[in-house]
Amino acid sequence: LAAPLGESMRRASETTLTTLKIANIPRRCGKEELLEAIKAAGFADAYDFFYLPLGPQSKKNHGYAFINFGDNATTERFARAFSGYPLRAKVLDVTPAPLQGLARNLENFAT
Protein backbone atom coordinates (compact mmCIF):
# COMPACT_ATOMS: atom_id res chain seq x y z
CA LEU A 1 0.00 0.00 0.00
CA ALA A 2 1.00 3.60 -0.46
CA ALA A 3 2.86 5.28 2.38
CA PRO A 4 0.15 7.92 3.09
CA LEU A 5 -2.14 5.20 4.41
CA GLY A 6 0.25 4.54 7.25
CA GLU A 7 1.62 1.46 8.93
CA SER A 8 -1.77 0.32 10.27
CA MET A 9 -3.18 0.01 6.74
CA ARG A 10 -0.10 -1.91 5.55
CA ARG A 11 -0.30 -4.35 8.48
CA ALA A 12 -4.06 -4.80 8.10
CA SER A 13 -3.77 -5.49 4.37
CA GLU A 14 -1.78 -8.63 5.18
CA THR A 15 -4.97 -10.11 6.61
CA THR A 16 -8.61 -9.83 5.57
CA LEU A 17 -9.48 -6.15 5.63
CA THR A 18 -13.00 -5.15 4.65
CA THR A 19 -14.11 -2.54 7.20
CA LEU A 20 -12.75 0.98 7.47
CA LYS A 21 -13.25 3.83 9.89
CA ILE A 22 -13.65 7.22 8.24
CA ALA A 23 -12.65 9.91 10.73
CA ASN A 24 -12.52 13.69 10.83
CA ILE A 25 -15.96 14.03 9.24
CA PRO A 26 -17.38 17.53 9.72
CA ARG A 27 -20.03 17.35 12.46
CA ARG A 28 -22.67 19.05 10.32
CA CYS A 29 -22.08 16.70 7.41
CA GLY A 30 -25.12 14.49 6.90
CA LYS A 31 -25.24 10.88 5.78
CA GLU A 32 -26.52 11.91 2.35
CA GLU A 33 -23.60 14.27 1.73
CA LEU A 34 -21.01 11.66 2.66
CA LEU A 35 -22.71 8.91 0.65
CA GLU A 36 -22.91 11.25 -2.35
CA ALA A 37 -19.13 11.75 -2.18
CA ILE A 38 -18.68 7.96 -1.97
CA LYS A 39 -21.00 7.48 -4.95
CA ALA A 40 -19.24 10.19 -6.98
CA ALA A 41 -15.91 8.42 -6.40
CA GLY A 42 -17.30 5.22 -7.94
CA PHE A 43 -18.11 3.22 -4.80
CA ALA A 44 -21.93 3.43 -4.93
CA ASP A 45 -22.49 -0.33 -5.19
CA ALA A 46 -19.23 -1.46 -3.60
CA TYR A 47 -20.15 -1.41 0.09
CA ASP A 48 -22.61 -3.55 2.05
CA PHE A 49 -22.55 -1.67 5.37
CA PHE A 50 -22.37 2.00 6.31
CA TYR A 51 -22.86 3.49 9.77
CA LEU A 52 -22.61 7.18 10.67
CA PRO A 53 -23.58 7.56 14.35
CA LEU A 54 -25.62 10.64 15.22
CA GLY A 55 -26.19 12.36 18.55
CA PRO A 56 -29.71 11.56 19.81
CA GLN A 57 -30.66 15.19 20.38
CA SER A 58 -28.30 17.21 18.20
CA LYS A 59 -28.68 14.89 15.19
CA LYS A 60 -25.07 15.80 14.33
CA ASN A 61 -22.60 13.04 13.57
CA HIS A 62 -19.79 12.13 15.97
CA GLY A 63 -17.07 12.81 13.40
CA TYR A 64 -16.59 9.23 12.24
CA ALA A 65 -18.30 6.48 10.24
CA PHE A 66 -17.74 2.82 9.41
CA ILE A 67 -17.96 1.29 5.95
CA ASN A 68 -17.56 -2.34 4.90
CA PHE A 69 -16.66 -3.77 1.49
CA GLY A 70 -16.75 -7.31 0.14
CA ASP A 71 -13.03 -7.71 -0.49
CA ASN A 72 -9.56 -6.40 0.37
CA ALA A 73 -8.92 -4.87 -3.06
CA THR A 74 -12.00 -2.63 -2.96
CA THR A 75 -11.26 -1.70 0.65
CA GLU A 76 -7.74 -0.64 -0.27
CA ARG A 77 -8.96 1.34 -3.31
CA PHE A 78 -11.45 3.19 -1.09
CA ALA A 79 -8.77 3.90 1.54
CA ARG A 80 -6.50 5.37 -1.13
CA ALA A 81 -9.33 7.47 -2.58
CA PHE A 82 -10.58 8.87 0.74
CA SER A 83 -7.44 9.21 2.87
CA GLY A 84 -6.83 12.93 2.73
CA TYR A 85 -10.13 13.58 0.93
CA PRO A 86 -11.28 17.18 1.54
CA LEU A 87 -14.84 17.45 2.85
CA ARG A 88 -15.96 20.95 3.66
CA ALA A 89 -13.16 22.49 5.74
CA LYS A 90 -11.75 19.15 6.96
CA VAL A 91 -9.61 16.36 5.54
CA LEU A 92 -10.83 12.78 6.04
CA ASP A 93 -8.70 10.15 7.73
CA VAL A 94 -9.26 6.49 6.82
CA THR A 95 -7.96 3.60 8.94
CA PRO A 96 -8.86 -0.06 9.52
CA ALA A 97 -11.88 -0.38 11.80
CA PRO A 98 -11.61 -2.27 15.10
CA LEU A 99 -14.30 -4.71 13.95
CA GLN A 100 -13.86 -6.41 10.59
CA GLY A 101 -16.52 -7.93 8.36
CA LEU A 102 -20.20 -7.45 7.66
CA ALA A 103 -21.47 -9.96 10.25
CA ARG A 104 -19.45 -8.48 13.13
CA ASN A 105 -20.55 -4.94 12.26
CA LEU A 106 -24.21 -5.89 11.93
CA GLU A 107 -24.05 -7.69 15.26
CA ASN A 108 -22.32 -4.78 16.99
CA PHE A 109 -24.39 -1.93 15.54
CA ALA A 110 -27.82 -3.58 15.44
CA THR A 111 -30.45 -1.34 17.00
Backbone atoms as SQL, in Angstrom:
CREATE TABLE atoms (id INTEGER PRIMARY KEY, chain TEXT, resi INTEGER, resn TEXT, atom TEXT, x REAL, y REAL, z REAL);
INSERT INTO atoms VALUES
  (1, 'A', 1, 'LEU', 'N', 0.832, -1.193, 0.000),
  (2, 'A', 1, 'LEU', 'CA', 0.000, 0.000, 0.000),
  (3, 'A', 1, 'LEU', 'C', 0.873, 1.251, 0.000),
  (4, 'A', 2, 'ALA', 'N', 0.294, 2.325, -0.411),
  (5, 'A', 2, 'ALA', 'CA', 0.998, 3.599, -0.459),
  (6, 'A', 2, 'ALA', 'C', 1.317, 4.098, 0.945),
  (7, 'A', 3, 'ALA', 'N', 2.420, 4.786, 1.084),
  (8, 'A', 3, 'ALA', 'CA', 2.857, 5.282, 2.384),
  (9, 'A', 3, 'ALA', 'C', 1.837, 6.175, 3.087),
  (10, 'A', 4, 'PRO', 'N', 1.077, 7.036, 2.373),
  (11, 'A', 4, 'PRO', 'CA', 0.147, 7.917, 3.090),
  (12, 'A', 4, 'PRO', 'C', -0.896, 7.186, 3.933),
  (13, 'A', 5, 'LEU', 'N', -1.148, 5.929, 3.644),
  (14, 'A', 5, 'LEU', 'CA', -2.143, 5.198, 4.413),
  (15, 'A', 5, 'LEU', 'C', -1.614, 4.756, 5.765),
  (16, 'A', 6, 'GLY', 'N', -0.318, 4.827, 5.945),
  (17, 'A', 6, 'GLY', 'CA', 0.248, 4.539, 7.252),
  (18, 'A', 6, 'GLY', 'C', 0.497, 3.067, 7.505),
  (19, 'A', 7, 'GLU', 'N', 1.235, 2.820, 8.551),
  (20, 'A', 7, 'GLU', 'CA', 1.619, 1.462, 8.934),
  (21, 'A', 7, 'GLU', 'C', 0.421, 0.590, 9.274),
  (22, 'A', 8, 'SER', 'N', -0.615, 1.145, 9.902),
  (23, 'A', 8, 'SER', 'CA', -1.774, 0.322, 10.273),
  (24, 'A', 8, 'SER', 'C', -2.472, -0.244, 9.054),
  (25, 'A', 9, 'MET', 'N', -2.554, 0.515, 7.971),
  (26, 'A', 9, 'MET', 'CA', -3.176, 0.009, 6.744),
  (27, 'A', 9, 'MET', 'C', -2.310, -1.083, 6.127),
  (28, 'A', 10, 'ARG', 'N', -0.996, -0.902, 6.133),
  (29, 'A', 10, 'ARG', 'CA', -0.105, -1.912, 5.553),
  (30, 'A', 10, 'ARG', 'C', -0.207, -3.222, 6.332),
  (31, 'A', 11, 'ARG', 'N', -0.197, -3.135, 7.663),
  (32, 'A', 11, 'ARG', 'CA', -0.302, -4.354, 8.476),
  (33, 'A', 11, 'ARG', 'C', -1.656, -5.027, 8.256),
  (34, 'A', 12, 'ALA', 'N', -2.718, -4.238, 8.238),
  (35, 'A', 12, 'ALA', 'CA', -4.055, -4.798, 8.097),
  (36, 'A', 12, 'ALA', 'C', -4.242, -5.445, 6.733),
  (37, 'A', 13, 'SER', 'N', -3.577, -4.938, 5.697),
  (38, 'A', 13, 'SER', 'CA', -3.766, -5.495, 4.366),
  (39, 'A', 13, 'SER', 'C', -3.181, -6.899, 4.243),
  (40, 'A', 14, 'GLU', 'N', -2.347, -7.292, 5.196),
  (41, 'A', 14, 'GLU', 'CA', -1.781, -8.635, 5.179),
  (42, 'A', 14, 'GLU', 'C', -2.804, -9.672, 5.633),
  (43, 'A', 15, 'THR', 'N', -3.892, -9.231, 6.210),
  (44, 'A', 15, 'THR', 'CA', -4.974, -10.110, 6.613),
  (45, 'A', 15, 'THR', 'C', -6.233, -9.660, 5.875),
  (46, 'A', 16, 'THR', 'N', -7.372, -10.242, 6.209),
  (47, 'A', 16, 'THR', 'CA', -8.610, -9.826, 5.572),
  (48, 'A', 16, 'THR', 'C', -9.028, -8.476, 6.127),
  (49, 'A', 17, 'LEU', 'N', -9.106, -7.506, 5.258),
  (50, 'A', 17, 'LEU', 'CA', -9.478, -6.148, 5.634),
  (51, 'A', 17, 'LEU', 'C', -10.664, -5.734, 4.774),
  (52, 'A', 18, 'THR', 'N', -11.818, -5.578, 5.403),
  (53, 'A', 18, 'THR', 'CA', -12.998, -5.150, 4.653),
  (54, 'A', 18, 'THR', 'C', -13.699, -3.957, 5.274),
  (55, 'A', 19, 'THR', 'N', -13.412, -3.631, 6.531),
  (56, 'A', 19, 'THR', 'CA', -14.114, -2.540, 7.204),
  (57, 'A', 19, 'THR', 'C', -13.148, -1.412, 7.553),
  (58, 'A', 20, 'LEU', 'N', -13.556, -0.200, 7.206),
  (59, 'A', 20, 'LEU', 'CA', -12.746, 0.978, 7.469),
  (60, 'A', 20, 'LEU', 'C', -13.487, 1.955, 8.368),
  (61, 'A', 21, 'LYS', 'N', -12.708, 2.719, 9.124),
  (62, 'A', 21, 'LYS', 'CA', -13.247, 3.826, 9.892),
  (63, 'A', 21, 'LYS', 'C', -12.865, 5.105, 9.150),
  (64, 'A', 22, 'ILE', 'N', -13.873, 5.917, 8.865),
  (65, 'A', 22, 'ILE', 'CA', -13.647, 7.217, 8.242),
  (66, 'A', 22, 'ILE', 'C', -13.743, 8.242, 9.364),
  (67, 'A', 23, 'ALA', 'N', -12.675, 8.943, 9.620),
  (68, 'A', 23, 'ALA', 'CA', -12.652, 9.906, 10.725),
  (69, 'A', 23, 'ALA', 'C', -12.462, 11.329, 10.203),
  (70, 'A', 24, 'ASN', 'N', -12.654, 12.266, 11.106),
  (71, 'A', 24, 'ASN', 'CA', -12.518, 13.691, 10.834),
  (72, 'A', 24, 'ASN', 'C', -13.631, 14.203, 9.910),
  (73, 'A', 25, 'ILE', 'N', -14.797, 13.594, 10.008),
  (74, 'A', 25, 'ILE', 'CA', -15.956, 14.030, 9.237),
  (75, 'A', 25, 'ILE', 'C', -16.513, 15.294, 9.896),
  (76, 'A', 26, 'PRO', 'N', -16.780, 16.330, 9.118),
  (77, 'A', 26, 'PRO', 'CA', -17.379, 17.532, 9.717),
  (78, 'A', 26, 'PRO', 'C', -18.686, 17.186, 10.435),
  (79, 'A', 27, 'ARG', 'N', -18.872, 17.707, 11.628),
  (80, 'A', 27, 'ARG', 'CA', -20.033, 17.349, 12.458),
  (81, 'A', 27, 'ARG', 'C', -21.361, 17.662, 11.797),
  (82, 'A', 28, 'ARG', 'N', -21.419, 18.674, 10.981),
  (83, 'A', 28, 'ARG', 'CA', -22.673, 19.046, 10.321),
  (84, 'A', 28, 'ARG', 'C', -22.879, 18.328, 8.994),
  (85, 'A', 29, 'CYS', 'N', -21.957, 17.476, 8.644),
  (86, 'A', 29, 'CYS', 'CA', -22.083, 16.698, 7.407),
  (87, 'A', 29, 'CYS', 'C', -23.109, 15.588, 7.631),
  (88, 'A', 30, 'GLY', 'N', -24.093, 15.516, 6.777),
  (89, 'A', 30, 'GLY', 'CA', -25.116, 14.486, 6.897),
  (90, 'A', 30, 'GLY', 'C', -24.736, 13.220, 6.143),
  (91, 'A', 31, 'LYS', 'N', -25.464, 12.169, 6.422),
  (92, 'A', 31, 'LYS', 'CA', -25.238, 10.882, 5.776),
  (93, 'A', 31, 'LYS', 'C', -25.326, 11.015, 4.259),
  (94, 'A', 32, 'GLU', 'N', -26.316, 11.758, 3.783),
  (95, 'A', 32, 'GLU', 'CA', -26.525, 11.907, 2.346),
  (96, 'A', 32, 'GLU', 'C', -25.320, 12.554, 1.672),
  (97, 'A', 33, 'GLU', 'N', -24.752, 13.576, 2.305),
  (98, 'A', 33, 'GLU', 'CA', -23.601, 14.266, 1.726),
  (99, 'A', 33, 'GLU', 'C', -22.391, 13.340, 1.625),
  (100, 'A', 34, 'LEU', 'N', -22.140, 12.581, 2.667),
  (101, 'A', 34, 'LEU', 'CA', -21.006, 11.663, 2.657),
  (102, 'A', 34, 'LEU', 'C', -21.224, 10.537, 1.647),
  (103, 'A', 35, 'LEU', 'N', -22.434, 9.977, 1.612),
  (104, 'A', 35, 'LEU', 'CA', -22.714, 8.913, 0.650),
  (105, 'A', 35, 'LEU', 'C', -22.665, 9.418, -0.790),
  (106, 'A', 36, 'GLU', 'N', -23.015, 10.667, -1.014),
  (107, 'A', 36, 'GLU', 'CA', -22.913, 11.250, -2.353),
  (108, 'A', 36, 'GLU', 'C', -21.454, 11.332, -2.785),
  (109, 'A', 37, 'ALA', 'N', -20.559, 11.706, -1.867),
  (110, 'A', 37, 'ALA', 'CA', -19.129, 11.746, -2.182),
  (111, 'A', 37, 'ALA', 'C', -18.613, 10.347, -2.496),
  (112, 'A', 38, 'ILE', 'N', -19.078, 9.354, -1.739),
  (113, 'A', 38, 'ILE', 'CA', -18.683, 7.962, -1.966),
  (114, 'A', 38, 'ILE', 'C', -19.184, 7.490, -3.328),
  (115, 'A', 39, 'LYS', 'N', -20.408, 7.837, -3.648),
  (116, 'A', 39, 'LYS', 'CA', -20.996, 7.483, -4.952),
  (117, 'A', 39, 'LYS', 'C', -20.229, 8.153, -6.093),
  (118, 'A', 40, 'ALA', 'N', -19.941, 9.432, -5.947),
  (119, 'A', 40, 'ALA', 'CA', -19.236, 10.185, -6.984),
  (120, 'A', 40, 'ALA', 'C', -17.837, 9.624, -7.253),
  (121, 'A', 41, 'ALA', 'N', -17.243, 9.004, -6.244),
  (122, 'A', 41, 'ALA', 'CA', -15.909, 8.419, -6.396),
  (123, 'A', 41, 'ALA', 'C', -15.955, 7.013, -6.987),
  (124, 'A', 42, 'GLY', 'N', -17.171, 6.523, -7.292),
  (125, 'A', 42, 'GLY', 'CA', -17.297, 5.221, -7.937),
  (126, 'A', 42, 'GLY', 'C', -17.518, 4.043, -7.008),
  (127, 'A', 43, 'PHE', 'N', -17.917, 4.299, -5.772),
  (128, 'A', 43, 'PHE', 'CA', -18.107, 3.223, -4.802),
  (129, 'A', 43, 'PHE', 'C', -19.572, 3.009, -4.427),
  (130, 'A', 44, 'ALA', 'N', -20.500, 3.480, -5.258),
  (131, 'A', 44, 'ALA', 'CA', -21.933, 3.426, -4.928),
  (132, 'A', 44, 'ALA', 'C', -22.422, 2.012, -4.615),
  (133, 'A', 45, 'ASP', 'N', -22.018, 1.048, -5.384),
  (134, 'A', 45, 'ASP', 'CA', -22.493, -0.326, -5.191),
  (135, 'A', 45, 'ASP', 'C', -21.426, -1.238, -4.593),
  (136, 'A', 46, 'ALA', 'N', -20.366, -0.656, -4.074),
  (137, 'A', 46, 'ALA', 'CA', -19.235, -1.457, -3.602),
  (138, 'A', 46, 'ALA', 'C', -19.319, -1.848, -2.136),
  (139, 'A', 47, 'TYR', 'N', -20.108, -1.135, -1.342),
  (140, 'A', 47, 'TYR', 'CA', -20.146, -1.412, 0.093),
  (141, 'A', 47, 'TYR', 'C', -21.462, -2.092, 0.478),
  (142, 'A', 48, 'ASP', 'N', -21.406, -2.848, 1.580),
  (143, 'A', 48, 'ASP', 'CA', -22.611, -3.546, 2.051),
  (144, 'A', 48, 'ASP', 'C', -23.012, -3.106, 3.464),
  (145, 'A', 49, 'PHE', 'N', -22.245, -2.178, 4.033),
  (146, 'A', 49, 'PHE', 'CA', -22.549, -1.674, 5.374),
  (147, 'A', 49, 'PHE', 'C', -21.993, -0.263, 5.494),
  (148, 'A', 50, 'PHE', 'N', -22.802, 0.634, 6.043),
  (149, 'A', 50, 'PHE', 'CA', -22.371, 2.004, 6.310),
  (150, 'A', 50, 'PHE', 'C', -23.057, 2.457, 7.581),
  (151, 'A', 51, 'TYR', 'N', -22.285, 3.021, 8.511),
  (152, 'A', 51, 'TYR', 'CA', -22.857, 3.494, 9.766),
  (153, 'A', 51, 'TYR', 'C', -22.213, 4.823, 10.139),
  (154, 'A', 52, 'LEU', 'N', -23.028, 5.857, 10.241),
  (155, 'A', 52, 'LEU', 'CA', -22.610, 7.182, 10.673),
  (156, 'A', 52, 'LEU', 'C', -23.405, 7.507, 11.927),
  (157, 'A', 53, 'PRO', 'N', -22.824, 7.307, 13.110),
  (158, 'A', 53, 'PRO', 'CA', -23.584, 7.558, 14.348),
  (159, 'A', 53, 'PRO', 'C', -23.924, 9.035, 14.514),
  (160, 'A', 54, 'LEU', 'N', -25.140, 9.279, 14.978),
  (161, 'A', 54, 'LEU', 'CA', -25.623, 10.642, 15.220),
  (162, 'A', 54, 'LEU', 'C', -25.967, 10.818, 16.689),
  (163, 'A', 55, 'GLY', 'N', -25.781, 12.041, 17.187),
  (164, 'A', 55, 'GLY', 'CA', -26.190, 12.356, 18.550),
  (165, 'A', 55, 'GLY', 'C', -27.705, 12.305, 18.636),
  (166, 'A', 56, 'PRO', 'N', -28.266, 11.739, 19.710),
  (167, 'A', 56, 'PRO', 'CA', -29.714, 11.565, 19.808),
  (168, 'A', 56, 'PRO', 'C', -30.497, 12.874, 19.791),
  (169, 'A', 57, 'GLN', 'N', -29.942, 13.920, 20.353),
  (170, 'A', 57, 'GLN', 'CA', -30.663, 15.193, 20.381),
  (171, 'A', 57, 'GLN', 'C', -30.163, 16.165, 19.320),
  (172, 'A', 58, 'SER', 'N', -28.867, 16.243, 19.146),
  (173, 'A', 58, 'SER', 'CA', -28.305, 17.210, 18.199),
  (174, 'A', 58, 'SER', 'C', -28.488, 16.777, 16.753),
  (175, 'A', 59, 'LYS', 'N', -28.594, 15.471, 16.536),
  (176, 'A', 59, 'LYS', 'CA', -28.681, 14.892, 15.193),
  (177, 'A', 59, 'LYS', 'C', -27.438, 15.198, 14.351),
  (178, 'A', 60, 'LYS', 'N', -26.347, 15.599, 15.006),
  (179, 'A', 60, 'LYS', 'CA', -25.073, 15.803, 14.329),
  (180, 'A', 60, 'LYS', 'C', -24.257, 14.523, 14.474),
  (181, 'A', 61, 'ASN', 'N', -23.419, 14.248, 13.495),
  (182, 'A', 61, 'ASN', 'CA', -22.604, 13.038, 13.573),
  (183, 'A', 61, 'ASN', 'C', -21.489, 13.224, 14.607),
  (184, 'A', 62, 'HIS', 'N', -20.855, 12.137, 14.962),
  (185, 'A', 62, 'HIS', 'CA', -19.789, 12.132, 15.971),
  (186, 'A', 62, 'HIS', 'C', -18.402, 12.321, 15.360),
  (187, 'A', 63, 'GLY', 'N', -18.345, 12.573, 14.053),
  (188, 'A', 63, 'GLY', 'CA', -17.065, 12.807, 13.401),
  (189, 'A', 63, 'GLY', 'C', -16.429, 11.578, 12.796),
  (190, 'A', 64, 'TYR', 'N', -17.137, 10.450, 12.831),
  (191, 'A', 64, 'TYR', 'CA', -16.591, 9.232, 12.241),
  (192, 'A', 64, 'TYR', 'C', -17.724, 8.367, 11.695),
  (193, 'A', 65, 'ALA', 'N', -17.355, 7.439, 10.815),
  (194, 'A', 65, 'ALA', 'CA', -18.300, 6.482, 10.238),
  (195, 'A', 65, 'ALA', 'C', -17.554, 5.179, 9.975),
  (196, 'A', 66, 'PHE', 'N', -18.315, 4.120, 9.770),
  (197, 'A', 66, 'PHE', 'CA', -17.743, 2.824, 9.413),
  (198, 'A', 66, 'PHE', 'C', -18.342, 2.378, 8.093),
  (199, 'A', 67, 'ILE', 'N', -17.504, 1.785, 7.249),
  (200, 'A', 67, 'ILE', 'CA', -17.958, 1.293, 5.949),
  (201, 'A', 67, 'ILE', 'C', -17.300, -0.059, 5.690),
  (202, 'A', 68, 'ASN', 'N', -18.069, -1.002, 5.160),
  (203, 'A', 68, 'ASN', 'CA', -17.563, -2.345, 4.897),
  (204, 'A', 68, 'ASN', 'C', -17.704, -2.676, 3.413),
  (205, 'A', 69, 'PHE', 'N', -16.686, -3.325, 2.883),
  (206, 'A', 69, 'PHE', 'CA', -16.663, -3.770, 1.490),
  (207, 'A', 69, 'PHE', 'C', -16.543, -5.282, 1.438),
  (208, 'A', 70, 'GLY', 'N', -16.756, -5.856, 0.284),
  (209, 'A', 70, 'GLY', 'CA', -16.750, -7.309, 0.144),
  (210, 'A', 70, 'GLY', 'C', -15.385, -7.941, 0.011),
  (211, 'A', 71, 'ASP', 'N', -14.353, -7.129, -0.280),
  (212, 'A', 71, 'ASP', 'CA', -13.031, -7.714, -0.490),
  (213, 'A', 71, 'ASP', 'C', -11.928, -6.705, -0.171),
  (214, 'A', 72, 'ASN', 'N', -10.722, -7.240, 0.024),
  (215, 'A', 72, 'ASN', 'CA', -9.563, -6.401, 0.367),
  (216, 'A', 72, 'ASN', 'C', -9.254, -5.373, -0.712),
  (217, 'A', 73, 'ALA', 'N', -9.312, -5.767, -1.969),
  (218, 'A', 73, 'ALA', 'CA', -8.925, -4.869, -3.057),
  (219, 'A', 73, 'ALA', 'C', -9.798, -3.615, -3.089),
  (220, 'A', 74, 'THR', 'N', -11.098, -3.783, -2.957),
  (221, 'A', 74, 'THR', 'CA', -12.000, -2.634, -2.960),
  (222, 'A', 74, 'THR', 'C', -11.761, -1.771, -1.724),
  (223, 'A', 75, 'THR', 'N', -11.535, -2.417, -0.591),
  (224, 'A', 75, 'THR', 'CA', -11.264, -1.696, 0.646),
  (225, 'A', 75, 'THR', 'C', -10.019, -0.833, 0.497),
  (226, 'A', 76, 'GLU', 'N', -8.984, -1.388, -0.081),
  (227, 'A', 76, 'GLU', 'CA', -7.740, -0.644, -0.273),
  (228, 'A', 76, 'GLU', 'C', -7.926, 0.502, -1.269),
  (229, 'A', 77, 'ARG', 'N', -8.682, 0.277, -2.341),
  (230, 'A', 77, 'ARG', 'CA', -8.961, 1.344, -3.308),
  (231, 'A', 77, 'ARG', 'C', -9.703, 2.498, -2.627),
  (232, 'A', 78, 'PHE', 'N', -10.694, 2.163, -1.803),
  (233, 'A', 78, 'PHE', 'CA', -11.445, 3.187, -1.088),
  (234, 'A', 78, 'PHE', 'C', -10.527, 3.967, -0.144),
  (235, 'A', 79, 'ALA', 'N', -9.690, 3.247, 0.597),
  (236, 'A', 79, 'ALA', 'CA', -8.771, 3.905, 1.535),
  (237, 'A', 79, 'ALA', 'C', -7.858, 4.877, 0.807),
  (238, 'A', 80, 'ARG', 'N', -7.353, 4.475, -0.346),
  (239, 'A', 80, 'ARG', 'CA', -6.500, 5.370, -1.131),
  (240, 'A', 80, 'ARG', 'C', -7.284, 6.594, -1.608),
  (241, 'A', 81, 'ALA', 'N', -8.515, 6.379, -2.037),
  (242, 'A', 81, 'ALA', 'CA', -9.332, 7.474, -2.575),
  (243, 'A', 81, 'ALA', 'C', -9.748, 8.476, -1.507),
  (244, 'A', 82, 'PHE', 'N', -10.007, 7.988, -0.288),
  (245, 'A', 82, 'PHE', 'CA', -10.576, 8.870, 0.739),
  (246, 'A', 82, 'PHE', 'C', -9.615, 9.282, 1.850),
  (247, 'A', 83, 'SER', 'N', -8.444, 8.715, 1.917),
  (248, 'A', 83, 'SER', 'CA', -7.439, 9.205, 2.874),
  (249, 'A', 83, 'SER', 'C', -6.963, 10.558, 2.369),
  (250, 'A', 84, 'GLY', 'N', -7.201, 11.588, 3.149),
  (251, 'A', 84, 'GLY', 'CA', -6.832, 12.926, 2.731),
  (252, 'A', 84, 'GLY', 'C', -7.881, 13.624, 1.877),
  (253, 'A', 85, 'TYR', 'N', -9.044, 13.002, 1.735),
  (254, 'A', 85, 'TYR', 'CA', -10.131, 13.579, 0.931),
  (255, 'A', 85, 'TYR', 'C', -10.683, 14.825, 1.626),
  (256, 'A', 86, 'PRO', 'N', -10.746, 15.961, 0.916),
  (257, 'A', 86, 'PRO', 'CA', -11.282, 17.177, 1.536),
  (258, 'A', 86, 'PRO', 'C', -12.815, 17.164, 1.556),
  (259, 'A', 87, 'LEU', 'N', -13.386, 17.370, 2.706),
  (260, 'A', 87, 'LEU', 'CA', -14.836, 17.446, 2.851),
  (261, 'A', 87, 'LEU', 'C', -15.148, 18.674, 3.695),
  (262, 'A', 88, 'ARG', 'N', -15.748, 19.641, 3.041),
  (263, 'A', 88, 'ARG', 'CA', -15.959, 20.954, 3.660),
  (264, 'A', 88, 'ARG', 'C', -14.601, 21.494, 4.074),
  (265, 'A', 89, 'ALA', 'N', -14.429, 21.900, 5.302),
  (266, 'A', 89, 'ALA', 'CA', -13.159, 22.491, 5.736),
  (267, 'A', 89, 'ALA', 'C', -12.243, 21.471, 6.406),
  (268, 'A', 90, 'LYS', 'N', -12.563, 20.181, 6.299),
  (269, 'A', 90, 'LYS', 'CA', -11.755, 19.148, 6.957),
  (270, 'A', 90, 'LYS', 'C', -11.177, 18.186, 5.927),
  (271, 'A', 91, 'VAL', 'N', -10.231, 17.382, 6.382),
  (272, 'A', 91, 'VAL', 'CA', -9.605, 16.361, 5.543),
  (273, 'A', 91, 'VAL', 'C', -9.868, 15.017, 6.211),
  (274, 'A', 92, 'LEU', 'N', -10.463, 14.079, 5.467),
  (275, 'A', 92, 'LEU', 'CA', -10.825, 12.785, 6.042),
  (276, 'A', 92, 'LEU', 'C', -9.601, 11.931, 6.325),
  (277, 'A', 93, 'ASP', 'N', -9.729, 11.101, 7.344),
  (278, 'A', 93, 'ASP', 'CA', -8.699, 10.145, 7.732),
  (279, 'A', 93, 'ASP', 'C', -9.335, 8.760, 7.685),
  (280, 'A', 94, 'VAL', 'N', -8.709, 7.837, 6.975),
  (281, 'A', 94, 'VAL', 'CA', -9.264, 6.493, 6.817),
  (282, 'A', 94, 'VAL', 'C', -8.283, 5.473, 7.381),
  (283, 'A', 95, 'THR', 'N', -8.782, 4.635, 8.303),
  (284, 'A', 95, 'THR', 'CA', -7.963, 3.603, 8.939),
  (285, 'A', 95, 'THR', 'C', -8.776, 2.313, 9.055),
  (286, 'A', 96, 'PRO', 'N', -8.114, 1.174, 9.284),
  (287, 'A', 96, 'PRO', 'CA', -8.863, -0.057, 9.520),
  (288, 'A', 96, 'PRO', 'C', -9.748, 0.088, 10.757),
  (289, 'A', 97, 'ALA', 'N', -10.954, -0.426, 10.668),
  (290, 'A', 97, 'ALA', 'CA', -11.883, -0.376, 11.799),
  (291, 'A', 97, 'ALA', 'C', -11.525, -1.464, 12.815),
  (292, 'A', 98, 'PRO', 'N', -11.887, -1.252, 14.084),
  (293, 'A', 98, 'PRO', 'CA', -11.611, -2.267, 15.099),
  (294, 'A', 98, 'PRO', 'C', -12.326, -3.583, 14.823),
  (295, 'A', 99, 'LEU', 'N', -13.552, -3.508, 14.304),
  (296, 'A', 99, 'LEU', 'CA', -14.301, -4.713, 13.946),
  (297, 'A', 99, 'LEU', 'C', -14.231, -4.902, 12.445),
  (298, 'A', 100, 'GLN', 'N', -13.961, -6.114, 12.013),
  (299, 'A', 100, 'GLN', 'CA', -13.857, -6.407, 10.585),
  (300, 'A', 100, 'GLN', 'C', -14.970, -7.344, 10.141),
  (301, 'A', 101, 'GLY', 'N', -15.534, -7.052, 8.970),
  (302, 'A', 101, 'GLY', 'CA', -16.519, -7.927, 8.359),
  (303, 'A', 101, 'GLY', 'C', -17.957, -7.491, 8.584),
  (304, 'A', 102, 'LEU', 'N', -18.790, -7.826, 7.618),
  (305, 'A', 102, 'LEU', 'CA', -20.201, -7.452, 7.661),
  (306, 'A', 102, 'LEU', 'C', -20.906, -8.023, 8.890),
  (307, 'A', 103, 'ALA', 'N', -20.752, -9.315, 9.135),
  (308, 'A', 103, 'ALA', 'CA', -21.466, -9.962, 10.249),
  (309, 'A', 103, 'ALA', 'C', -21.126, -9.322, 11.593),
  (310, 'A', 104, 'ARG', 'N', -19.844, -9.070, 11.838),
  (311, 'A', 104, 'ARG', 'CA', -19.451, -8.478, 13.126),
  (312, 'A', 104, 'ARG', 'C', -19.990, -7.065, 13.283),
  (313, 'A', 105, 'ASN', 'N', -20.022, -6.301, 12.195),
  (314, 'A', 105, 'ASN', 'CA', -20.552, -4.938, 12.263),
  (315, 'A', 105, 'ASN', 'C', -22.055, -4.938, 12.452),
  (316, 'A', 106, 'LEU', 'N', -22.768, -5.804, 11.750),
  (317, 'A', 106, 'LEU', 'CA', -24.210, -5.887, 11.931),
  (318, 'A', 106, 'LEU', 'C', -24.555, -6.285, 13.358),
  (319, 'A', 107, 'GLU', 'N', -23.818, -7.234, 13.891),
  (320, 'A', 107, 'GLU', 'CA', -24.052, -7.688, 15.264),
  (321, 'A', 107, 'GLU', 'C', -23.783, -6.558, 16.266),
  (322, 'A', 108, 'ASN', 'N', -22.708, -5.824, 16.049),
  (323, 'A', 108, 'ASN', 'CA', -22.321, -4.778, 16.993),
  (324, 'A', 108, 'ASN', 'C', -23.224, -3.540, 16.911),
  (325, 'A', 109, 'PHE', 'N', -23.637, -3.169, 15.709),
  (326, 'A', 109, 'PHE', 'CA', -24.392, -1.927, 15.535),
  (327, 'A', 109, 'PHE', 'C', -25.890, -2.130, 15.345),
  (328, 'A', 110, 'ALA', 'N', -26.378, -3.329, 15.566),
  (329, 'A', 110, 'ALA', 'CA', -27.819, -3.582, 15.441),
  (330, 'A', 110, 'ALA', 'C', -28.564, -2.761, 16.486),
  (331, 'A', 111, 'THR', 'N', -29.665, -2.152, 16.053),
  (332, 'A', 111, 'THR', 'CA', -30.454, -1.339, 17.000),
  (333, 'A', 111, 'THR', 'C', -31.773, -2.001, 17.322);
